[in-house]
């Protein structure tokens, strides 16, 4: 379930170009490219450091809870950046330190809770559900964006908050 709601929340990756170009930021292709180069490079560095030195030393379920709880307001914050590119870059930096780290932790938990006999089946079913969730979140953010281009980020934030709630449950 955490994986499913994480997939619903990461729909913002697909929505972001539309938001950045048609929203208040009015970013052109060059600005969007620089933004994603920053996002990608920062994500690579942070993920490398986190998964090399920290991931095995923390309680992964608690890590998911805190990263999701801190990342949910970041997702909502994207919808509130207005015309501030500085705010956008600050939020994406926090995003790389929170939301971007959750996927690997969830997959690690899934691997720990499966055996060699059922791992393929579990991960296959999980991928199928992720496909459904990805399609579903596209429909939701498409409908919400018809009302206001900022609204989908509220949806993404709520979905990530559900990940935090699920991680907090035993």
PyMOL CGO cylinders between C-alpha atoms (Angstrom):
from pymol import cmd
from pymol.cgo import CYLINDER

trace = [
    CYLINDER, 0.00, 0.00, 0.00, 2.87, 2.38, 0.75, 0.3, 1, 1, 1, 1, 1, 1,
    CYLINDER, 2.87, 2.38, 0.75, 4.28, 1.72, -2.71, 0.3, 1, 1, 1, 1, 1, 1,
    CYLINDER, 4.28, 1.72, -2.71, 0.87, 2.37, -4.28, 0.3, 1, 1, 1, 1, 1, 1,
    CYLINDER, 0.87, 2.37, -4.28, 0.41, 5.73, -2.55, 0.3, 1, 1, 1, 1, 1, 1,
    CYLINDER, 0.41, 5.73, -2.55, 4.02, 6.70, -3.24, 0.3, 1, 1, 1, 1, 1, 1,
    CYLINDER, 4.02, 6.70, -3.24, 3.33, 6.10, -6.93, 0.3, 1, 1, 1, 1, 1, 1,
    CYLINDER, 3.33, 6.10, -6.93, 0.24, 8.30, -6.69, 0.3, 1, 1, 1, 1, 1, 1,
    CYLINDER, 0.24, 8.30, -6.69, 2.34, 11.06, -5.14, 0.3, 1, 1, 1, 1, 1, 1,
    CYLINDER, 2.34, 11.06, -5.14, 5.20, 10.83, -7.64, 0.3, 1, 1, 1, 1, 1, 1,
    CYLINDER, 5.20, 10.83, -7.64, 2.80, 11.63, -10.46, 0.3, 1, 1, 1, 1, 1, 1,
    CYLINDER, 2.80, 11.63, -10.46, 4.10, 15.16, -9.99, 0.3, 1, 1, 1, 1, 1, 1,
    CYLINDER, 4.10, 15.16, -9.99, 7.18, 14.16, -12.02, 0.3, 1, 1, 1, 1, 1, 1,
    CYLINDER, 7.18, 14.16, -12.02, 4.95, 13.85, -15.08, 0.3, 1, 1, 1, 1, 1, 1,
    CYLINDER, 4.95, 13.85, -15.08, 2.93, 16.96, -14.28, 0.3, 1, 1, 1, 1, 1, 1,
    CYLINDER, 2.93, 16.96, -14.28, 5.82, 19.25, -13.53, 0.3, 1, 1, 1, 1, 1, 1,
    CYLINDER, 5.82, 19.25, -13.53, 6.67, 20.39, -17.05, 0.3, 1, 1, 1, 1, 1, 1,
    CYLINDER, 6.67, 20.39, -17.05, 3.06, 21.43, -17.65, 0.3, 1, 1, 1, 1, 1, 1,
    CYLINDER, 3.06, 21.43, -17.65, 2.96, 23.28, -14.35, 0.3, 1, 1, 1, 1, 1, 1,
    CYLINDER, 2.96, 23.28, -14.35, 6.31, 25.02, -14.82, 0.3, 1, 1, 1, 1, 1, 1,
    CYLINDER, 6.31, 25.02, -14.82, 5.59, 26.15, -18.36, 0.3, 1, 1, 1, 1, 1, 1,
    CYLINDER, 5.59, 26.15, -18.36, 1.89, 27.06, -18.17, 0.3, 1, 1, 1, 1, 1, 1,
    CYLINDER, 1.89, 27.06, -18.17, 1.70, 28.07, -14.50, 0.3, 1, 1, 1, 1, 1, 1,
    CYLINDER, 1.70, 28.07, -14.50, 2.85, 31.29, -12.87, 0.3, 1, 1, 1, 1, 1, 1,
    CYLINDER, 2.85, 31.29, -12.87, 6.53, 30.41, -13.34, 0.3, 1, 1, 1, 1, 1, 1,
    CYLINDER, 6.53, 30.41, -13.34, 6.25, 30.59, -17.17, 0.3, 1, 1, 1, 1, 1, 1,
    CYLINDER, 6.25, 30.59, -17.17, 9.51, 28.71, -17.57, 0.3, 1, 1, 1, 1, 1, 1,
    CYLINDER, 9.51, 28.71, -17.57, 10.78, 28.17, -21.09, 0.3, 1, 1, 1, 1, 1, 1,
    CYLINDER, 10.78, 28.17, -21.09, 12.38, 24.95, -22.35, 0.3, 1, 1, 1, 1, 1, 1,
    CYLINDER, 12.38, 24.95, -22.35, 15.88, 26.13, -21.39, 0.3, 1, 1, 1, 1, 1, 1,
    CYLINDER, 15.88, 26.13, -21.39, 14.85, 27.00, -17.81, 0.3, 1, 1, 1, 1, 1, 1,
    CYLINDER, 14.85, 27.00, -17.81, 13.03, 23.69, -17.41, 0.3, 1, 1, 1, 1, 1, 1,
    CYLINDER, 13.03, 23.69, -17.41, 16.09, 21.83, -18.71, 0.3, 1, 1, 1, 1, 1, 1,
    CYLINDER, 16.09, 21.83, -18.71, 18.39, 23.56, -16.23, 0.3, 1, 1, 1, 1, 1, 1,
    CYLINDER, 18.39, 23.56, -16.23, 15.91, 22.86, -13.44, 0.3, 1, 1, 1, 1, 1, 1,
    CYLINDER, 15.91, 22.86, -13.44, 15.80, 19.13, -14.24, 0.3, 1, 1, 1, 1, 1, 1,
    CYLINDER, 15.80, 19.13, -14.24, 19.59, 18.97, -14.60, 0.3, 1, 1, 1, 1, 1, 1,
    CYLINDER, 19.59, 18.97, -14.60, 19.86, 20.44, -11.08, 0.3, 1, 1, 1, 1, 1, 1,
    CYLINDER, 19.86, 20.44, -11.08, 17.18, 18.08, -9.77, 0.3, 1, 1, 1, 1, 1, 1,
    CYLINDER, 17.18, 18.08, -9.77, 18.79, 15.03, -11.39, 0.3, 1, 1, 1, 1, 1, 1,
    CYLINDER, 18.79, 15.03, -11.39, 22.37, 15.81, -10.36, 0.3, 1, 1, 1, 1, 1, 1,
    CYLINDER, 22.37, 15.81, -10.36, 21.37, 16.59, -6.78, 0.3, 1, 1, 1, 1, 1, 1,
    CYLINDER, 21.37, 16.59, -6.78, 19.23, 13.46, -6.61, 0.3, 1, 1, 1, 1, 1, 1,
    CYLINDER, 19.23, 13.46, -6.61, 22.11, 11.26, -7.81, 0.3, 1, 1, 1, 1, 1, 1,
    CYLINDER, 22.11, 11.26, -7.81, 24.51, 12.67, -5.19, 0.3, 1, 1, 1, 1, 1, 1,
    CYLINDER, 24.51, 12.67, -5.19, 22.03, 12.51, -2.31, 0.3, 1, 1, 1, 1, 1, 1,
    CYLINDER, 22.03, 12.51, -2.31, 20.83, 9.00, -3.22, 0.3, 1, 1, 1, 1, 1, 1,
    CYLINDER, 20.83, 9.00, -3.22, 24.39, 7.74, -3.54, 0.3, 1, 1, 1, 1, 1, 1,
    CYLINDER, 24.39, 7.74, -3.54, 25.40, 9.10, -0.13, 0.3, 1, 1, 1, 1, 1, 1,
    CYLINDER, 25.40, 9.10, -0.13, 22.16, 8.01, 1.56, 0.3, 1, 1, 1, 1, 1, 1,
    CYLINDER, 22.16, 8.01, 1.56, 22.11, 4.45, 0.23, 0.3, 1, 1, 1, 1, 1, 1,
    CYLINDER, 22.11, 4.45, 0.23, 25.85, 3.95, 0.58, 0.3, 1, 1, 1, 1, 1, 1,
    CYLINDER, 25.85, 3.95, 0.58, 26.27, 5.24, 4.13, 0.3, 1, 1, 1, 1, 1, 1,
    CYLINDER, 26.27, 5.24, 4.13, 22.92, 5.65, 5.89, 0.3, 1, 1, 1, 1, 1, 1,
    CYLINDER, 22.92, 5.65, 5.89, 20.10, 3.40, 4.62, 0.3, 1, 1, 1, 1, 1, 1,
    CYLINDER, 20.10, 3.40, 4.62, 21.27, 0.23, 6.38, 0.3, 1, 1, 1, 1, 1, 1,
    CYLINDER, 21.27, 0.23, 6.38, 21.88, 2.05, 9.65, 0.3, 1, 1, 1, 1, 1, 1,
    CYLINDER, 21.88, 2.05, 9.65, 18.40, 3.46, 10.16, 0.3, 1, 1, 1, 1, 1, 1,
    CYLINDER, 18.40, 3.46, 10.16, 15.04, 1.96, 11.02, 0.3, 1, 1, 1, 1, 1, 1,
    CYLINDER, 15.04, 1.96, 11.02, 13.66, 1.90, 7.48, 0.3, 1, 1, 1, 1, 1, 1,
    CYLINDER, 13.66, 1.90, 7.48, 9.98, 2.03, 8.43, 0.3, 1, 1, 1, 1, 1, 1,
    CYLINDER, 9.98, 2.03, 8.43, 10.59, 5.02, 10.69, 0.3, 1, 1, 1, 1, 1, 1,
    CYLINDER, 10.59, 5.02, 10.69, 12.72, 6.58, 7.95, 0.3, 1, 1, 1, 1, 1, 1,
    CYLINDER, 12.72, 6.58, 7.95, 9.84, 6.26, 5.48, 0.3, 1, 1, 1, 1, 1, 1,
    CYLINDER, 9.84, 6.26, 5.48, 7.47, 7.79, 8.02, 0.3, 1, 1, 1, 1, 1, 1,
    CYLINDER, 7.47, 7.79, 8.02, 9.66, 10.85, 8.61, 0.3, 1, 1, 1, 1, 1, 1,
    CYLINDER, 9.66, 10.85, 8.61, 10.70, 11.34, 5.00, 0.3, 1, 1, 1, 1, 1, 1,
    CYLINDER, 10.70, 11.34, 5.00, 7.08, 11.13, 3.84, 0.3, 1, 1, 1, 1, 1, 1,
    CYLINDER, 7.08, 11.13, 3.84, 5.85, 13.41, 6.62, 0.3, 1, 1, 1, 1, 1, 1,
    CYLINDER, 5.85, 13.41, 6.62, 8.48, 16.01, 5.74, 0.3, 1, 1, 1, 1, 1, 1,
    CYLINDER, 8.48, 16.01, 5.74, 8.01, 15.55, 1.99, 0.3, 1, 1, 1, 1, 1, 1,
    CYLINDER, 8.01, 15.55, 1.99, 4.21, 16.01, 1.93, 0.3, 1, 1, 1, 1, 1, 1,
    CYLINDER, 4.21, 16.01, 1.93, 4.35, 19.76, 2.64, 0.3, 1, 1, 1, 1, 1, 1,
    CYLINDER, 4.35, 19.76, 2.64, 7.09, 20.07, 0.01, 0.3, 1, 1, 1, 1, 1, 1,
    CYLINDER, 7.09, 20.07, 0.01, 4.74, 18.67, -2.62, 0.3, 1, 1, 1, 1, 1, 1,
    CYLINDER, 4.74, 18.67, -2.62, 1.98, 21.04, -1.55, 0.3, 1, 1, 1, 1, 1, 1,
    CYLINDER, 1.98, 21.04, -1.55, 4.57, 23.84, -1.55, 0.3, 1, 1, 1, 1, 1, 1,
    CYLINDER, 4.57, 23.84, -1.55, 5.29, 23.37, -5.25, 0.3, 1, 1, 1, 1, 1, 1,
    CYLINDER, 5.29, 23.37, -5.25, 1.78, 24.63, -5.95, 0.3, 1, 1, 1, 1, 1, 1,
    CYLINDER, 1.78, 24.63, -5.95, 2.46, 27.73, -3.87, 0.3, 1, 1, 1, 1, 1, 1,
    CYLINDER, 2.46, 27.73, -3.87, 5.80, 28.89, -5.36, 0.3, 1, 1, 1, 1, 1, 1,
    CYLINDER, 5.80, 28.89, -5.36, 4.08, 31.49, -7.48, 0.3, 1, 1, 1, 1, 1, 1,
    CYLINDER, 4.08, 31.49, -7.48, 6.71, 33.18, -9.65, 0.3, 1, 1, 1, 1, 1, 1,
    CYLINDER, 6.71, 33.18, -9.65, 9.65, 32.51, -7.28, 0.3, 1, 1, 1, 1, 1, 1,
    CYLINDER, 9.65, 32.51, -7.28, 12.29, 30.39, -8.99, 0.3, 1, 1, 1, 1, 1, 1,
    CYLINDER, 12.29, 30.39, -8.99, 14.39, 30.58, -5.80, 0.3, 1, 1, 1, 1, 1, 1,
    CYLINDER, 14.39, 30.58, -5.80, 11.54, 28.99, -3.83, 0.3, 1, 1, 1, 1, 1, 1,
    CYLINDER, 11.54, 28.99, -3.83, 11.26, 26.31, -6.49, 0.3, 1, 1, 1, 1, 1, 1,
    CYLINDER, 11.26, 26.31, -6.49, 14.96, 25.42, -6.18, 0.3, 1, 1, 1, 1, 1, 1,
    CYLINDER, 14.96, 25.42, -6.18, 14.75, 25.39, -2.37, 0.3, 1, 1, 1, 1, 1, 1,
    CYLINDER, 14.75, 25.39, -2.37, 11.76, 23.04, -2.50, 0.3, 1, 1, 1, 1, 1, 1,
    CYLINDER, 11.76, 23.04, -2.50, 13.40, 20.69, -4.99, 0.3, 1, 1, 1, 1, 1, 1,
    CYLINDER, 13.40, 20.69, -4.99, 16.47, 20.51, -2.75, 0.3, 1, 1, 1, 1, 1, 1,
    CYLINDER, 16.47, 20.51, -2.75, 14.27, 19.50, 0.19, 0.3, 1, 1, 1, 1, 1, 1,
    CYLINDER, 14.27, 19.50, 0.19, 12.44, 17.10, -2.15, 0.3, 1, 1, 1, 1, 1, 1,
    CYLINDER, 12.44, 17.10, -2.15, 15.73, 15.35, -2.95, 0.3, 1, 1, 1, 1, 1, 1,
    CYLINDER, 15.73, 15.35, -2.95, 16.40, 15.00, 0.78, 0.3, 1, 1, 1, 1, 1, 1,
    CYLINDER, 16.40, 15.00, 0.78, 12.96, 13.53, 1.54, 0.3, 1, 1, 1, 1, 1, 1,
    CYLINDER, 12.96, 13.53, 1.54, 10.57, 12.19, -1.07, 0.3, 1, 1, 1, 1, 1, 1,
    CYLINDER, 10.57, 12.19, -1.07, 13.23, 11.05, -3.50, 0.3, 1, 1, 1, 1, 1, 1,
    CYLINDER, 13.23, 11.05, -3.50, 14.69, 8.66, -0.91, 0.3, 1, 1, 1, 1, 1, 1,
    CYLINDER, 14.69, 8.66, -0.91, 11.50, 6.79, -0.03, 0.3, 1, 1, 1, 1, 1, 1,
    CYLINDER, 11.50, 6.79, -0.03, 11.26, 4.47, -3.05, 0.3, 1, 1, 1, 1, 1, 1,
    CYLINDER, 11.26, 4.47, -3.05, 14.41, 2.52, -2.23, 0.3, 1, 1, 1, 1, 1, 1,
    CYLINDER, 14.41, 2.52, -2.23, 13.45, 2.17, 1.43, 0.3, 1, 1, 1, 1, 1, 1,
    CYLINDER, 13.45, 2.17, 1.43, 10.05, 0.72, 0.55, 0.3, 1, 1, 1, 1, 1, 1,
    CYLINDER, 10.05, 0.72, 0.55, 11.60, -1.71, -1.89, 0.3, 1, 1, 1, 1, 1, 1,
    CYLINDER, 11.60, -1.71, -1.89, 14.11, -2.73, 0.77, 0.3, 1, 1, 1, 1, 1, 1,
    CYLINDER, 14.11, -2.73, 0.77, 11.30, -3.45, 3.22, 0.3, 1, 1, 1, 1, 1, 1,
    CYLINDER, 11.30, -3.45, 3.22, 9.46, -5.47, 0.59, 0.3, 1, 1, 1, 1, 1, 1,
    CYLINDER, 9.46, -5.47, 0.59, 12.58, -7.51, -0.13, 0.3, 1, 1, 1, 1, 1, 1,
    CYLINDER, 12.58, -7.51, -0.13, 13.07, -8.21, 3.59, 0.3, 1, 1, 1, 1, 1, 1,
    CYLINDER, 13.07, -8.21, 3.59, 9.48, -9.44, 3.95, 0.3, 1, 1, 1, 1, 1, 1,
    CYLINDER, 9.48, -9.44, 3.95, 9.52, -11.80, 0.99, 0.3, 1, 1, 1, 1, 1, 1,
    CYLINDER, 9.52, -11.80, 0.99, 11.25, -15.10, 0.37, 0.3, 1, 1, 1, 1, 1, 1,
    CYLINDER, 11.25, -15.10, 0.37, 13.04, -16.24, -2.75, 0.3, 1, 1, 1, 1, 1, 1,
    CYLINDER, 13.04, -16.24, -2.75, 9.94, -18.27, -3.64, 0.3, 1, 1, 1, 1, 1, 1,
    CYLINDER, 9.94, -18.27, -3.64, 7.43, -15.40, -3.62, 0.3, 1, 1, 1, 1, 1, 1,
    CYLINDER, 7.43, -15.40, -3.62, 9.62, -12.35, -4.33, 0.3, 1, 1, 1, 1, 1, 1,
    CYLINDER, 9.62, -12.35, -4.33, 9.06, -12.38, -8.10, 0.3, 1, 1, 1, 1, 1, 1,
    CYLINDER, 9.06, -12.38, -8.10, 5.31, -12.73, -7.75, 0.3, 1, 1, 1, 1, 1, 1,
    CYLINDER, 5.31, -12.73, -7.75, 5.06, -9.99, -5.11, 0.3, 1, 1, 1, 1, 1, 1,
    CYLINDER, 5.06, -9.99, -5.11, 7.22, -7.54, -7.07, 0.3, 1, 1, 1, 1, 1, 1,
    CYLINDER, 7.22, -7.54, -7.07, 5.32, -8.36, -10.29, 0.3, 1, 1, 1, 1, 1, 1,
    CYLINDER, 5.32, -8.36, -10.29, 1.95, -7.70, -8.69, 0.3, 1, 1, 1, 1, 1, 1,
    CYLINDER, 1.95, -7.70, -8.69, 3.40, -4.54, -7.17, 0.3, 1, 1, 1, 1, 1, 1,
    CYLINDER, 3.40, -4.54, -7.17, 4.55, -3.29, -10.58, 0.3, 1, 1, 1, 1, 1, 1,
    CYLINDER, 4.55, -3.29, -10.58, 1.12, -3.97, -12.05, 0.3, 1, 1, 1, 1, 1, 1,
    CYLINDER, 1.12, -3.97, -12.05, -0.51, -1.96, -9.26, 0.3, 1, 1, 1, 1, 1, 1,
    CYLINDER, -0.51, -1.96, -9.26, 2.00, 0.84, -9.81, 0.3, 1, 1, 1, 1, 1, 1,
    CYLINDER, 2.00, 0.84, -9.81, 0.92, 0.99, -13.46, 0.3, 1, 1, 1, 1, 1, 1,
    CYLINDER, 0.92, 0.99, -13.46, -2.72, 1.31, -12.41, 0.3, 1, 1, 1, 1, 1, 1,
    CYLINDER, -2.72, 1.31, -12.41, -1.79, 3.96, -9.83, 0.3, 1, 1, 1, 1, 1, 1,
    CYLINDER, -1.79, 3.96, -9.83, 0.23, 5.90, -12.37, 0.3, 1, 1, 1, 1, 1, 1,
    CYLINDER, 0.23, 5.90, -12.37, -2.70, 5.93, -14.78, 0.3, 1, 1, 1, 1, 1, 1,
    CYLINDER, -2.70, 5.93, -14.78, -5.12, 6.85, -12.00, 0.3, 1, 1, 1, 1, 1, 1,
    CYLINDER, -5.12, 6.85, -12.00, -3.03, 9.73, -10.70, 0.3, 1, 1, 1, 1, 1, 1,
    CYLINDER, -3.03, 9.73, -10.70, -2.74, 11.08, -14.25, 0.3, 1, 1, 1, 1, 1, 1,
    CYLINDER, -2.74, 11.08, -14.25, -6.51, 11.18, -14.49, 0.3, 1, 1, 1, 1, 1, 1,
    CYLINDER, -6.51, 11.18, -14.49, -6.80, 12.90, -11.11, 0.3, 1, 1, 1, 1, 1, 1,
    CYLINDER, -6.80, 12.90, -11.11, -4.13, 15.52, -11.72, 0.3, 1, 1, 1, 1, 1, 1,
    CYLINDER, -4.13, 15.52, -11.72, -5.50, 16.13, -15.21, 0.3, 1, 1, 1, 1, 1, 1,
    CYLINDER, -5.50, 16.13, -15.21, -8.96, 16.82, -13.81, 0.3, 1, 1, 1, 1, 1, 1,
    CYLINDER, -8.96, 16.82, -13.81, -7.65, 18.96, -10.96, 0.3, 1, 1, 1, 1, 1, 1,
    CYLINDER, -7.65, 18.96, -10.96, -5.46, 21.00, -13.31, 0.3, 1, 1, 1, 1, 1, 1,
    CYLINDER, -5.46, 21.00, -13.31, -8.55, 21.97, -15.29, 0.3, 1, 1, 1, 1, 1, 1,
    CYLINDER, -8.55, 21.97, -15.29, -9.75, 23.78, -12.19, 0.3, 1, 1, 1, 1, 1, 1,
    CYLINDER, -9.75, 23.78, -12.19, -6.39, 25.27, -11.15, 0.3, 1, 1, 1, 1, 1, 1,
    CYLINDER, -6.39, 25.27, -11.15, -2.83, 24.33, -12.13, 0.3, 1, 1, 1, 1, 1, 1,
    CYLINDER, -2.83, 24.33, -12.13, -1.79, 24.38, -8.45, 0.3, 1, 1, 1, 1, 1, 1,
    CYLINDER, -1.79, 24.38, -8.45, -4.39, 21.89, -7.20, 0.3, 1, 1, 1, 1, 1, 1,
    CYLINDER, -4.39, 21.89, -7.20, -2.64, 18.67, -8.28, 0.3, 1, 1, 1, 1, 1, 1,
    CYLINDER, -2.64, 18.67, -8.28, 0.17, 19.38, -5.82, 0.3, 1, 1, 1, 1, 1, 1,
    CYLINDER, 0.17, 19.38, -5.82, -2.38, 19.18, -3.00, 0.3, 1, 1, 1, 1, 1, 1,
    CYLINDER, -2.38, 19.18, -3.00, -3.34, 15.72, -4.33, 0.3, 1, 1, 1, 1, 1, 1,
    CYLINDER, -3.34, 15.72, -4.33, 0.29, 14.64, -4.47, 0.3, 1, 1, 1, 1, 1, 1,
    CYLINDER, 0.29, 14.64, -4.47, 0.90, 15.93, -0.94, 0.3, 1, 1, 1, 1, 1, 1,
    CYLINDER, 0.90, 15.93, -0.94, -2.11, 14.08, 0.46, 0.3, 1, 1, 1, 1, 1, 1,
    CYLINDER, -2.11, 14.08, 0.46, -0.98, 10.84, -1.20, 0.3, 1, 1, 1, 1, 1, 1,
    CYLINDER, -0.98, 10.84, -1.20, 2.48, 11.20, 0.36, 0.3, 1, 1, 1, 1, 1, 1,
    CYLINDER, 2.48, 11.20, 0.36, 0.91, 11.94, 3.75, 0.3, 1, 1, 1, 1, 1, 1,
    CYLINDER, 0.91, 11.94, 3.75, -0.92, 8.61, 3.44, 0.3, 1, 1, 1, 1, 1, 1,
    CYLINDER, -0.92, 8.61, 3.44, 2.48, 6.93, 2.94, 0.3, 1, 1, 1, 1, 1, 1,
    CYLINDER, 2.48, 6.93, 2.94, 3.58, 8.47, 6.27, 0.3, 1, 1, 1, 1, 1, 1,
    CYLINDER, 3.58, 8.47, 6.27, 0.43, 7.20, 8.00, 0.3, 1, 1, 1, 1, 1, 1,
    CYLINDER, 0.43, 7.20, 8.00, 0.88, 3.70, 6.57, 0.3, 1, 1, 1, 1, 1, 1,
    CYLINDER, 0.88, 3.70, 6.57, 4.55, 3.65, 7.60, 0.3, 1, 1, 1, 1, 1, 1,
    CYLINDER, 4.55, 3.65, 7.60, 3.52, 4.60, 11.13, 0.3, 1, 1, 1, 1, 1, 1,
    CYLINDER, 3.52, 4.60, 11.13, 1.17, 1.61, 11.41, 0.3, 1, 1, 1, 1, 1, 1,
    CYLINDER, 1.17, 1.61, 11.41, 2.44, -1.83, 12.33, 0.3, 1, 1, 1, 1, 1, 1,
]
cmd.load_cgo(trace, "trace")
